[in-house]
């Protein structure tokens, strides 16, 4: 899956227009292989309404049930939670509504082991080859 991160720096309308341009540019099978990732809830909601999988990046661990209800209402498929906010209760609350939970950039092998043990669905890294080598060296 290719994640297309939509960042608009305090301009939700730009984020929405970016998602619309992405959806227009993608055809057929390519649409099923692209997921929109954004800090902008409007961009995620619009992507989902256009049939693109969407994942909201969150920087808060409060009200996970409310977040899950919002995601279900707008057909957002998951949340990307920054690794320092991850906890079993947060993951459980989001997973109850069948939301996929991933985490932001992890480049350290020990940190990867900790977040993987919490049961996230995927982890983002800047350098998968280096992280894989670090994991192998530590084994």
N, C-alpha and C positions, 0 to 999 in steps of 0.2 A: 504494500500500500504506500502510495506517495502522499505525504502530507503537504498541503499548500497552506502556509501560514499567512493569514491576512492581518496586517498591522496598519493602523491608520492614524495613530497618535491623536486621540481625542476628536476624531471625525467619523462618527458612526455612519453617516451617509456615504462617505468615501469607501468605508469597509463594505457596505452593502453593494455599492456599484462595482467594487472589485470582484465580489462573489458573483454578481450577475455576469460580468465580463468573462470570468473563469468558466461559468456554466455554459455560456454561449460558445466558448472556444473548444470545449470538450465534446467529443462525439462518441456515441455507442459504448463500447467496452471500456474506453478510457475513463468514462464517468464513474464506473464501478471501482476503479483503481486509485481514485483521488479522494482524499478526505480533507475537508477544510478545518483548519485549526486556527482559533482566534481568541483574543482577549475580549473581543467585542461580541456581546450576546446577540446584537442585531444581525451581525454577519453570520453567526451560527444558525440563527432562526431562519434567515433568508436562504442559506445554503440548503438546509434541510427541506424547506418548502420547494426548492428546485430539484430535489431528488439527490442531492450530494450528501454523503455522510459528513457530519459535522461534530467537532469536539471543542468544547469551551475550555480555555485555559483559566484556571482559578488560582487566586493568591490568598484565599481565605478558607478557613475550615469551619465556619459557622453555618448554621441552618442547612445541613446537608439534605434533609428531607425536603425543604423548600426548593433547593436547587434541583433535586431529582424530579419533583413535580413540574418545575419549569421545563426541564429537559424533555420529559415525556410529552408535555403539552406541545412543544415545538418540534418534536421528533429528532432532537439532538441525540446522538448515539453514545456520547460519553463525555468524560471530563478529564483533562490533563492537569493533575494536581502537582504543584511544585513539591519536590521530594521532602523538604523540611516540614511540610504540613501533613504528610501521609501518616495515617494511623489505622489500625484495624477497624475501630468504630466508624471512621469516615468512609473507608472502602466498603464496609458492610452496608452502610446507609445508602450509598450510591448504587451498589450492586443489587440491592433488593428490588430496585426498579429496572433491572437488567441494563444498567449503564456500564459501559466499559470504562475502566479506570487506568490511565497511563500516568507517567510522571515525566517531568521536564529533564533537562540535560544532566546526565550522570556519566562522568568520565573516570570515576574511581572504583576500583574493584570491590573494596570493602563496602562502600556505599551501595553499589549495585546489589551485593548480597543482602544487605539490610532491606532495601526496598523490594527486592524480589521475594523475600520471605514474607512480606505483608500481603502478597497475592495480587500485585498489579498485573494488568494484561500486557503491557509493553513499557519499554523504557527508551527514551530518546538519548542518543549520545552524539557528540561531535566527531568522534573517531572510533568507529566500531572495531577496526582492525587492532588499534592500540589497546582498547579495552579488552578485547578477546585475548591478546597477548598477556596483559596484566593478570587476567583471570587464570590463564594457563600457568604462568610463572608462580602464582600464589598457591596453586593446587598441590 
